[in-house]
Amino acid sequence: MARWFVSYCPHLECNWASPGDALEIPCFRIHPEDDPDRWIAQTNPDLPPEVQEESALIIADALSKLLGE
């Protein structure tokens, strides 16, 4: 089984007051090393980015250990 990785995949929210500007909302996804499109979880974008990243890294590490590298 592949190792599990974390990717930064922000959501973009359109700013209707200024159409050229988009607000980037941080979000992280957990996926197998060899298939980033097959992500199994993502963080809550309402949480601070640091908390999201740390949580995603913990999940990826746990999956790697649980399922074998």
C-alpha positions, 0 to 999 in steps of 0.5 A, spaced: 500 500 500 502 506 498 504 512 503 499 517 505 500 524 503 497 531 504 496 536 499 494 544 499 488 545 495 485 551 497 477 553 495 476 559 492 471 564 493 469 569 488 469 576 491 463 579 487 464 586 489 471 586 485 470 580 480 478 579 479 479 578 486 478 571 489 478 569 496 483 563 498 480 559 503 485 554 506 484 546 505 488 540 505 487 533 502 489 526 504 491 522 499 495 516 497 502 518 494 501 515 487 494 517 486 492 525 489 485 524 485 483 519 490 483 523 496 479 520 502 479 526 507 480 533 507 480 538 513 475 543 515 476 550 512 473 553 518 479 551 522 485 556 522 490 553 517 495 551 522 490 546 525 488 544 518 495 542 516 497 539 523 491 535 523 492 532 516 499 530 517 497 526 523 491 523 519 496 521 513 502 519 518 496 514 522 494 511 515 501 510 513 503 506 519 496 503 520 496 500 512 503 499 512 508 503 507 
